[in-house]
Amino acid sequence: RELALRRTAQRVDDQLLSHMQEHAISGPWAAGERILVCIDDSAGAAALIRHAKRQADRLRAPWSALYVETPQAAALSEEAKTRIANALRLAAQLGGEAVTLPGQDVAGEILRHATAGNVTQIIVGKPAKPRWREWLSPSVSHELINRAGDIGVHVVALREQAADKAGAISTIGRPGFS
């Protein structure tokens, strides 16, 4: 019975999304949960993908991973480009949809994609910038929080970032470490 209800809810959600797109109705309409995880070239992208997968499994919701490719992406190192490709590949392997969009305004592109896809929750990583730099240029996560409207924004602190910072601090001044 639960499986039948789930399938019916998914069918209704898909029909609602099609109707919204056909009639240019802006979303989100919370007929069912939809999750969007946003990644960048950071080392924590794979952990963010796995977090989104677990959240989607808990909610039994469809999910997708999004990377917004800005003009500055051409200057990324090969290692950073490989991390992005691996994270998107991981999302596809875990059952999510992997999407890359070109754009200048990262937060704006994320919100346009989320609204068009009737996304109800956006997951982003905690900014690695120091807080004082937020005054000069707000992070994508802060822009999303301010502009998301009815879409929930979850900011996730990644353990890898904390481990990287702790490792950098603990090796300073030790012989043999640079």
KEVEXDO-614409 format. One line per 2 residues: number of its first residue (from 1); their letters; for each residue x, y, z of C-alpha. Coordinates in Angstrom, 2 decimals. Layout:
<nodes>
NUM = a = X:Y:Z  ...
</nodes>
This chain:
<nodes>
1 = re = 0.00:0.00:0.00  2.81:2.41:0.87
3 = la = 4.55:1.65:-2.41  1.35:2.34:-4.34
5 = lr = 0.91:5.66:-2.53  4.53:6.60:-3.26
7 = rt = 4.12:5.84:-6.97  0.89:7.81:-7.13
9 = aq = 2.48:10.78:-5.36  5.45:10.67:-7.75
11 = rv = 3.15:10.51:-10.78  1.12:13.50:-9.51
13 = dd = 4.35:15.41:-8.81  5.63:14.70:-12.34
15 = ql = 2.30:15.77:-13.85  2.32:18.97:-11.78
17 = ls = 5.85:19.78:-12.92  4.88:19.21:-16.57
19 = hm = 1.80:21.42:-16.14  3.89:24.16:-14.54
21 = qe = 6.42:24.08:-17.37  3.75:24.04:-20.11
23 = ha = 1.95:27.05:-18.63  5.07:28.96:-17.48
25 = is = 4.00:28.85:-13.84  6.83:29.69:-11.47
27 = gp = 7.53:27.37:-8.56  8.16:25.88:-6.23
29 = wa = 4.88:24.13:-5.52  5.54:21.63:-2.80
31 = ag = 3.68:18.65:-4.25  6.62:16.54:-3.21
33 = er = 10.15:17.16:-2.09  12.88:17.75:-4.67
35 = il = 16.48:18.28:-3.67  19.22:20.17:-5.47
37 = vc = 22.84:20.00:-4.28  25.21:22.67:-5.57
39 = id = 28.90:21.89:-5.97  32.06:23.72:-6.88
41 = ds = 35.69:22.73:-7.32  36.33:22.26:-3.58
43 = ag = 37.58:19.01:-2.11  34.29:18.59:-0.23
45 = aa = 32.11:18.23:-3.34  31.90:14.43:-3.08
47 = al = 30.94:14.62:0.60  28.24:17.15:-0.28
49 = ir = 26.90:14.78:-2.97  26.74:11.93:-0.46
51 = ha = 24.96:14.16:2.07  22.35:15.08:-0.55
53 = kr = 21.88:11.41:-1.46  21.24:10.50:2.19
55 = qa = 18.79:13.40:2.56  16.97:12.38:-0.63
57 = dr = 16.77:8.76:0.58  15.30:9.88:3.92
59 = lr = 12.67:11.96:2.14  12.26:9.48:-0.73
61 = ap = 12.73:12.42:-3.06  14.33:12.88:-6.47
63 = ws = 17.56:14.86:-6.42  20.11:16.41:-8.68
65 = al = 23.61:17.89:-8.49  24.34:21.22:-10.14
67 = yv = 27.60:22.89:-11.12  27.43:26.44:-12.50
69 = et = 30.32:26.96:-14.89  31.44:30.59:-14.85
71 = pq = 33.95:32.16:-17.26  36.55:31.85:-14.46
73 = aa = 36.24:28.04:-14.69  38.56:28.06:-17.71
75 = al = 41.39:29.09:-15.39  40.85:26.19:-12.98
77 = se = 43.61:23.64:-12.55  43.26:20.19:-14.06
79 = ea = 42.92:18.80:-10.53  39.94:21.10:-9.81
81 = kt = 38.28:20.20:-13.13  38.76:16.51:-12.33
83 = ri = 37.15:16.97:-8.88  34.10:18.58:-10.49
85 = an = 33.79:15.82:-13.11  34.21:13.11:-10.47
87 = al = 31.58:14.69:-8.21  29.06:14.91:-11.06
89 = rl = 29.84:11.32:-12.05  29.31:10.24:-8.42
91 = aa = 25.92:11.97:-8.39  24.86:10.05:-11.50
93 = ql = 26.13:6.77:-10.03  24.14:7.36:-6.83
95 = gg = 20.91:7.92:-8.77  20.83:11.70:-9.03
97 = ea = 20.79:13.86:-12.10  24.08:15.64:-12.88
99 = vt = 23.68:19.10:-14.42  26.21:21.69:-15.58
101 = lp = 24.96:25.17:-16.50  26.92:28.12:-17.86
103 = gq = 26.42:31.43:-16.10  27.84:34.60:-14.58
105 = dv = 25.64:34.92:-11.49  26.02:31.57:-9.70
107 = ag = 23.25:32.14:-7.15  20.90:33.44:-9.85
109 = ei = 21.49:30.41:-12.08  20.96:28.05:-9.16
111 = lr = 17.67:29.73:-8.27  16.47:29.76:-11.90
113 = ha = 17.22:26.05:-12.21  15.61:25.29:-8.85
115 = ta = 12.46:27.24:-9.67  12.12:25.63:-13.11
117 = gn = 12.55:22.16:-11.57  10.16:22.77:-8.65
119 = vt = 13.01:22.18:-6.18  11.99:22.52:-2.53
121 = qi = 15.43:22.21:-0.89  18.88:23.41:-1.94
123 = iv = 21.99:22.00:-0.26  25.27:23.95:-0.36
125 = gk = 28.58:23.70:1.43  29.59:26.12:4.14
127 = pa = 31.75:28.90:2.69  35.46:28.48:3.26
129 = kp = 36.02:32.26:3.35  36.63:34.02:6.63
131 = rw = 33.59:35.90:7.90  35.12:39.31:7.43
133 = re = 35.41:38.66:3.67  31.64:38.25:3.50
135 = wl = 31.37:42.04:3.82  33.37:42.54:0.65
137 = sp = 31.82:39.78:-1.45  28.99:37.62:-0.10
139 = sv = 29.31:33.88:-0.63  26.93:31.96:-2.87
141 = sh = 25.36:30.32:0.19  24.54:33.71:1.74
143 = el = 23.12:34.98:-1.54  20.95:31.86:-1.81
145 = in = 19.66:32.29:1.73  18.75:35.91:1.01
147 = ra = 17.15:35.30:-2.39  15.61:31.80:-2.15
149 = gd = 12.09:32.79:-1.13  10.07:29.62:-0.46
151 = ig = 12.93:27.24:-1.22  14.73:25.84:1.83
153 = vh = 18.51:26.32:1.86  20.66:23.91:3.89
155 = vv = 24.26:24.95:4.52  26.40:21.94:5.36
157 = al = 29.72:22.12:7.19  32.02:19.62:5.56
159 = re = 34.33:17.54:7.72  37.03:17.61:5.04
161 = qa = 37.24:21.40:5.28  37.63:21.20:9.05
163 = ad = 40.24:18.45:8.72  42.16:20.48:6.13
165 = ka = 42.20:23.53:8.40  43.20:21.49:11.45
167 = ga = 45.98:19.80:9.48  47.28:23.11:8.22
169 = is = 47.31:24.59:11.71  48.90:21.58:13.37
171 = ti = 51.80:21.38:10.89  52.87:25.03:11.09
173 = gr = 56.25:25.38:12.73  56.98:21.66:12.84
175 = pg = 60.26:20.47:11.39  59.78:18.67:8.08
177 = fs = 56.47:20.33:7.24  56.03:23.29:4.95
</nodes>
